[in-house]
């Protein structure tokens, strides 16, 4: 079942905030994995970060579209 997209500004900001926190935590994991473990573990952790970054960028795009619609 597809998720319903949030159209409220508060919902979008909350989604963006949670995505940002997840990205920060994941980047810390990538750094830790790269410093202490092998390259394969670092690559695996980095691959986990990419969907989080994509999600944050999609939320930003929805916020921009929303602000453009309100200015018209």
C-alpha positions in Angstrom: 0.0 0.0 0.0 1.6 3.3 -1.0 2.2 6.0 1.6 0.1 9.0 1.5 2.2 12.1 1.0 2.0 14.8 3.6 0.9 18.1 2.2 1.0 20.1 5.4 4.0 22.3 5.9 4.5 21.0 9.4 4.4 17.4 8.2 7.0 18.2 5.5 9.3 19.9 7.9 9.0 17.0 10.4 9.9 14.6 7.6 12.8 16.7 6.5 14.1 17.0 10.1 13.9 13.2 10.7 15.6 12.6 7.3 18.4 15.1 8.3 19.0 13.4 11.6 19.1 10.0 9.9 21.6 11.3 7.4 23.9 12.7 10.1 23.8 9.4 12.0 24.5 7.4 8.9 27.4 9.7 7.9 28.9 9.1 11.4 28.6 5.4 10.8 30.3 5.7 7.5 33.2 7.5 9.0 33.5 5.1 11.9 33.3 2.1 9.5 36.0 3.6 7.2 38.4 4.2 10.1 38.0 1.0 12.0 36.8 -1.7 9.6 37.3 -2.7 6.0 36.4 -0.9 2.8 33.5 -3.3 2.2 31.8 -2.4 5.4 32.3 1.3 4.7 30.8 0.8 1.2 27.8 -1.1 2.7 27.2 1.7 5.2 27.5 4.3 2.5 24.9 2.4 0.4 22.6 2.7 3.3 23.0 6.4 3.4 21.9 7.0 -0.3 18.2 6.3 0.3 18.2 8.6 3.2 19.7 11.4 1.2 17.2 10.8 -1.6 14.4 11.0 0.8 15.6 14.3 2.2 16.0 15.7 -1.3 12.5 14.6 -2.3 11.0 16.4 0.8 13.0 19.5 -0.1 11.6 19.4 -3.6 8.0 19.2 -2.2 8.7 22.1 0.1 10.0 24.2 -2.8 7.0 23.4 -5.0 4.7 24.2 -2.2 6.3 27.6 -1.6 6.2 28.4 -5.3 2.4 27.5 -5.5 1.7 29.9 -2.5 3.6 32.8 -4.2 1.4 32.6 -7.3 
